[in-house]
Amino acid sequence: MQECLSKKSWKAWLILGVGLSLLVVIVLLLRLSIVTDHFYHALVKDPPRTIPAGNNIVSPADGLVLYVKRIENGVVPEVVKKGVAIPLDELIKDEPSEVMEEGYLIGIYMNVETVHITRVPVDGVYTKQIVFNGPHMSMSKLEKNVILTSMVPGLVTVKKLLGLAPYSIEKDGDYILKSARETSVFKDTRDTFVYVIRIADYWVGNILTWIEQGKEVKKGEKLGTITWGSQVDICFEHSPEMKINVKVGDYVYAGETILASY
């Protein structure tokens, strides 16, 4: 009997050891950008998209809209983090191509299960790439907030009806300004500048860009990919008759969902 129990115990420890070893290997692979870069075709979803015609700006990423904020004289005066107004250059980590007197900032949260292909939001020219090699900060607190809120049936809808923000990010938004990022600058057919800021999470292996600077681009064209989870922000100038088509809590699709029409 004792010998039988000893054998079962040995098998249990063996199974536990193998399981932990596999977990460590998987985590290491997720953190190696060379692995995720070479095999993204096998790991990343890339569904076809219907690109809308007309004068509009489409979403650069798949995910949940975290915030829609106004920009005035190159500053985001509304709360993004702890009530502090944020200059646009602090978000893109470079001097803006020109002062954005009036515009919008839209934040899109991507989790690990969403499509990670990012797309060009406008017709125009890809003018500049800005890379900020800061820390890869964790968005896990925000992710818990978003998931728990979404799990309660009707909570997001009720908050919207009451005029409340569905997701409170002020306490968990350090990464918005501090985390590593890549900013793609486009000059659109309106002759204004559009900024796509891809913000890295701790689990991001790499942010890949497939377009060369100076190249003419089409709305909905593939910009690149982010391995695993992240956040993508977009800043664009206001135009007469412009209408914002999304609100906080909406789910948007890269290259397909119209963020603003004009």
Summary of the structure (lengths in Angstrom):
residues: 262
radius of gyration: 21.0
end to end distance: 79.7
largest distance: 84.2
contacts: 814
relative contact order: 0.24
helix: 27%
strand: 33%
